[in-house]
C-alpha cells in the first residue's frame, strides 16, 4: 500500500511543474479522482487494515488530500496571476494612442471656389451681402430695368409661386436691397447665392446654379477700374499668367455692357480644343450700372456711378479644375468630389 507522505511529495512535485490549467486538471484526476485517484484508492483500502493501523493511515491519507488540494489551488492562483500579467503586457490599452481614423468629409468644391472668390474680393474692401432666394417681380425684374413687356424679359423663364412671387433668376436683387439699406455710397459688395431658371439640365447648364455678382458704387469709376478688378480676381484664382478681355454686349441693367473672357490656361491663349481654338473662355457679364437701376435703388446717378459683374460659380470651378460637365458637381459621386 502506498505511503501517504510519498504520494504527497510526488503530487506536490508534479503540481510545481504544471504550466497550464490542463496540467493541473490531469494531476487532480490522477491523485484525487473519486474512483481512480491514488489518494482515493488509498482511503478505500483502509478497511483491509488491522484496527490499530486504520486510524493512523486514515489521518495521514486525509492530510495528504488536504495538502494536495491546497497545492492545486495555490498553483492555479499562480497560473492565473501569470496569465493576467501576460495579458496586461500584451493587450495593454494605451489611452494616449490615437484611435482608428474616422472617415472625414471635406468642403464641397463649389464652396471652396466661392470662398476663394470671397477672400480675394474682401481683400479689395468688398463686403458679402446676402438676400432671399424667393423674390418679388419688382426686385427680380423691374428694379433692374427689365420692365413689363421688355424684350429681355423673355429670356428670364423663371419659377413662379404667384404672379408677383418667384425664385430669383440671379443675385442682382440683393444689389438693389443693399442700395436701399446703405443709402449713401461708396458701396463695394459681392452677392453670392443660389439662383433658379427654367433650363433643361445639360453639360453647361442646370435649372439651379450658384452665382456671384459684384457691385461697386463711388465717384468717377470707369470701365478701366472694372477691368482692373476683374483682372486681379481672375489672376488670383487662376494664376498671374491669365489675361482678361471685355467684349461689347447688352444687358438691360448696365450701360455700356460687356462679356468678359479669360485666356485659356491650357494653350496660353494660342487656341486649342478646350477653348474651341479661340484662345479665350467666356466667364460672365459686366458693365457700368444703368442710371435707372441706381434710381430704383435710391442712389442719385448724377452724383454716383459704378460697375457690376456676375458669373456662375460652377463655371469658375469648371475653368479652374478642367471639368467638362456641370452636372458632376451635383451628382454626389465621391469618386469625383474627393478629387478636390
C-alpha positions in Angstrom: 0.0 0.0 0.0 1.3 3.5 -0.9 2.8 5.8 1.7 0.6 9.0 2.1 3.8 11.1 2.6 5.3 9.7 -0.7 2.1 10.4 -2.6 2.0 13.9 -1.3 5.6 14.6 -2.3 5.0 13.2 -5.8 1.9 15.2 -6.2 3.4 18.5 -5.0 6.4 18.0 -7.3 4.1 17.5 -10.3 1.9 20.5 -9.3 5.0 22.7 -9.1 6.0 21.7 -12.6 2.5 22.3 -14.1 2.4 25.1 -16.7 -1.3 25.1 -17.7 -4.7 24.7 -16.1 -5.0 21.5 -18.1 -1.9 20.1 -16.4 -3.5 20.8 -13.0 -6.7 19.1 -14.1 -4.8 16.0 -15.1 -2.8 15.9 -11.8 -6.0 16.4 -9.8 -7.7 13.5 -11.5 -4.6 11.3 -11.0 -4.3 11.9 -7.3 -7.8 12.9 -6.1 -10.2 11.4 -8.6 -13.2 9.9 -6.8 -12.7 6.3 -8.2 -9.3 6.1 -9.8 -7.3 8.7 -7.8 -4.3 7.4 -5.9 -5.3 9.1 -2.7 -8.9 8.0 -3.1 -7.8 4.3 -3.6 -5.7 4.6 -0.5 -8.6 5.7 1.6 -10.9 3.0 0.1 -8.4 0.3 1.1 -8.1 1.3 4.8 -10.9 -1.1 5.6 -8.5 -4.0 4.9 -6.0 -2.9 7.6 -5.9 -4.1 11.1 -7.9 -1.9 13.5 -4.8 -0.5 15.2 -3.5 0.9 11.8 -6.7 2.3 10.4 -6.8 5.5 12.4 -3.2 6.4 11.7 -3.4 5.7 8.0 -6.7 7.4 7.6 -5.4 10.5 9.3 -2.3 10.5 7.1 -4.3 10.0 3.9 -6.7 12.8 4.7 -3.8 15.1 5.4 -2.3 14.2 2.1 -5.6 15.0 0.3 -5.8 18.4 2.0 -2.2 19.3 1.2 -2.6 18.3 -2.5 -5.9 20.3 -2.7 -4.2 23.3 -1.2 -1.2 23.0 -3.6 -3.5 22.7 -6.6 -5.4 25.9 -5.5 -2.2 27.8 -4.9 -0.8 26.8 -8.3 -4.0 27.7 -10.1 -3.7 31.1 -8.5 -0.1 31.5 -9.7 -1.0 30.5 -13.2 -4.0 32.9 -13.3 -1.8 35.7 -12.0 0.8 34.9 -14.6 -1.8 34.9 -17.3 -3.3 38.2 -16.3 0.2 39.7 -16.1 0.8 38.5 -19.6 -2.5 39.9 -20.8 -1.6 43.3 -19.2 1.7 43.2 -21.1 0.4 42.0 -24.5 -3.1 43.6 -24.5 -2.5 46.8 -22.6 -4.5 49.7 -23.8 -2.6 52.9 -24.2 -5.2 55.6 -23.8 -2.8 58.2 -25.3 -2.5 56.2 -28.6 -4.7 57.6 -31.4 -7.8 55.6 -32.2 -8.6 54.2 -35.7 -9.1 57.1 -38.2 -12.6 58.1 -38.9 -13.8 58.8 -42.4 -13.9 62.6 -42.9 -15.7 64.7 -45.3 -14.4 67.9 -46.8 -15.7 71.2 -48.2 -17.5 70.8 -51.5 -15.6 72.1 -54.5 -18.2 74.8 -55.3 -18.0 76.1 -51.7 -14.2 76.1 -52.0 -14.3 78.2 -55.1 -16.9 80.5 -53.7 -14.8 81.1 -50.6 -11.8 81.8 -52.7 -13.7 84.4 -54.7 -15.0 86.0 -51.5 -11.5 86.1 -49.9 -10.0 87.7 -53.0 -12.6 90.4 -53.2 -12.8 91.0 -49.5 -9.1 91.8 -49.7 -10.1 94.7 -52.0 -12.6 96.0 -49.5 -15.8 94.3 -50.8 -18.3 93.0 -48.3 -20.6 90.0 -48.7 -24.3 90.7 -48.9 -27.0 88.0 -48.9 -30.6 88.1 -49.8 -33.8 86.0 -50.1 -34.0 83.3 -52.8 -37.7 83.9 -53.1 -38.2 87.4 -54.6 -40.8 89.7 -55.9 -41.1 90.6 -59.5 -40.1 94.1 -58.8 -36.7 93.2 -57.3 -36.0 90.5 -59.8 -37.1 92.4 -62.9 -38.5 96.0 -62.7 -35.8 97.3 -60.3 -33.1 96.0 -62.7 -34.6 97.9 -65.7 -36.3 94.8 -67.0 -39.8 96.3 -67.2 -43.0 94.5 -68.1 -43.0 93.9 -71.8 -39.3 94.5 -72.2 -37.8 92.1 -74.8 -35.1 90.9 -72.5 -37.7 89.7 -70.0 -38.5 86.8 -72.3 -35.0 85.4 -71.5 -35.8 85.0 -67.8 -38.0 82.0 -67.9 -38.4 81.7 -64.1 -40.1 79.6 -61.5 -43.2 81.5 -60.2 -45.1 80.9 -57.0 -47.6 83.5 -57.9 -47.9 86.3 -60.4 -45.7 88.5 -58.2 -43.5 86.0 -56.4 -40.8 83.8 -57.8 -37.5 82.1 -57.3 -34.8 84.6 -58.1 -33.2 84.2 -61.5 -29.9 86.0 -60.4 -28.5 87.6 -57.3 -28.9 91.1 -58.7 -31.9 91.8 -56.4 -29.5 91.7 -53.5 -27.7 94.8 -55.0 -31.0 96.8 -55.1 -31.7 95.8 -51.5 -28.2 96.8 -50.4 -28.5 100.2 -52.1 -31.8 100.8 -50.3 -30.3 99.8 -47.0 -27.0 101.6 -47.2 -28.4 104.6 -49.0 -25.2 106.5 -49.3 -22.2 105.3 -51.4 -19.4 104.3 -51.6 -20.7 100.7 -51.8 -18.5 97.8 -52.6 -20.3 94.4 -52.2 -20.4 90.9 -53.6 -23.6 88.9 -53.6 -23.1 85.1 -53.7 -26.1 82.7 -53.7 -28.3 80.1 -55.4 -30.3 81.1 -58.5 -33.0 79.3 -60.5 -34.0 79.3 -64.2 -36.1 77.0 -66.4 -33.2 75.4 -68.2 -33.1 71.8 -69.2 -30.2 70.0 -67.5 -27.2 69.6 -69.8 -23.4 69.7 -69.7 -23.2 73.5 -69.4 -26.4 74.5 -67.5 -28.9 73.4 -64.9 -32.2 74.8 -63.6 -30.4 75.7 -60.4 -26.9 77.2 -60.0 -24.7 79.3 -57.8 -23.8 82.8 -58.8 -21.6 85.6 -57.5 -22.2 89.2 -58.5 -20.2 92.3 -57.6 -21.2 95.9 -57.3 -19.0 99.0 -56.9 -20.6 102.5 -56.5 -18.4 105.5 -56.0 -17.5 108.8 -57.7 -15.7 108.7 -61.0 -15.5 104.9 -61.5 -14.6 103.8 -65.0 -14.5 100.7 -67.3 -10.8 100.6 -66.6 -11.4 100.3 -62.9 -13.9 97.4 -63.6 -11.4 95.6 -65.9 -8.6 96.0 -63.3 -10.8 94.5 -60.6 -11.7 91.6 -62.8 -8.1 91.0 -63.9 -7.0 90.9 -60.2 -9.7 88.5 -59.3 -9.0 86.2 -62.3 -5.3 86.2 -61.7 -5.7 85.5 -58.0 -7.9 82.5 -58.9 -6.1 81.1 -61.9 -2.6 82.5 -61.9 -0.7 85.6 -62.9 -0.3 84.5 -66.5 -4.0 84.7 -67.2 -5.4 87.7 -69.1 -8.9 89.2 -69.2 -10.7 90.9 -72.1 -14.1 92.5 -72.4 -16.4 92.4 -75.4 -19.4 94.6 -76.1 -22.7 93.1 -75.2 -26.1 94.0 -73.9 -27.8 93.8 -70.5 -30.7 96.0 -69.5 -29.2 96.8 -66.1 -25.8 98.0 -67.4 -24.8 100.6 -70.0 -22.4 100.0 -71.6 -22.4 96.3 -71.2 -19.7 93.7 -71.8 -19.0 90.0 -71.7 -15.6 89.2 -70.0 -13.4 86.3 -71.0 -10.3 84.8 -69.5 -7.4 83.5 -71.6 -7.2 79.7 -71.9 -4.9 78.2 -69.3 -4.2 75.1 -71.4 -2.9 76.7 -74.6 -1.9 80.0 -73.1 -4.3 81.9 -75.4 -3.0 80.4 -78.6 -6.0 78.2 -79.3 -6.8 74.6 -78.6 -9.7 72.1 -78.4 -10.7 73.2 -74.9 -11.2 76.8 -75.9 -12.6 75.9 -79.3 -9.4 77.3 -80.8 -10.4 80.8 -79.7 -7.7 81.2 -77.0 -10.4 82.6 -74.7 -13.0 81.2 -72.4 -16.2 83.1 -71.6 -16.7 83.8 -67.8 -19.5 86.2 -67.3 -21.1 89.6 -67.9 -20.2 93.1 -66.7 -20.8 96.7 -67.3 -21.4 100.2 -65.9 -24.6 100.3 -63.8 -27.5 101.8 -65.7 -28.7 105.1 -64.2 -32.3 103.8 -63.9 -31.1 100.9 -61.8 -29.3 103.4 -59.5 -32.6 105.4 -59.2 -34.5 102.3 -58.4 -32.0 101.6 -55.6 -32.4 105.1 -54.2 -29.0 106.4 -55.5 -28.6 109.7 -57.4 -26.9 108.8 -60.8 -25.8 112.5 -61.2 -23.7 112.1 -58.0 -22.6 108.5 -58.1 -21.7 105.9 -60.7 -20.4 102.3 -60.7 -19.9 99.0 -62.3 -21.2 95.5 -61.7 -20.4 92.0 -62.9 -21.8 88.5 -62.5 -20.7 84.9 -63.2 -21.6 81.4 -62.2 -19.5 79.7 -59.5 -19.9 76.4 -61.3 -18.5 78.0 -64.5 -15.5 79.3 -62.5 -15.0 75.9 -60.9 -15.2 74.2 -64.3 -12.5 76.5 -65.6 -10.3 76.1 -62.6 -10.4 72.3 -62.5 -11.0 71.5 -66.2 -14.4 69.9 -65.6 -16.5 69.5 -68.8 -19.9 68.7 -67.3 -21.6 71.0 -64.7 -23.9 68.1 -63.6 -20.9 66.4 -62.0 -20.9 69.0 -59.2 -24.4 67.9 -58.0 -24.4 64.1 -58.5 -22.8 63.3 -55.1 -20.3 60.9 -56.7 -17.5 60.7 -54.2 -15.1 59.5 -56.9 -15.5 62.9 -58.4 -15.9 65.1 -55.4 -12.9 63.6 -53.4 -10.5 64.8 -56.1 -10.8 68.4 -54.8 
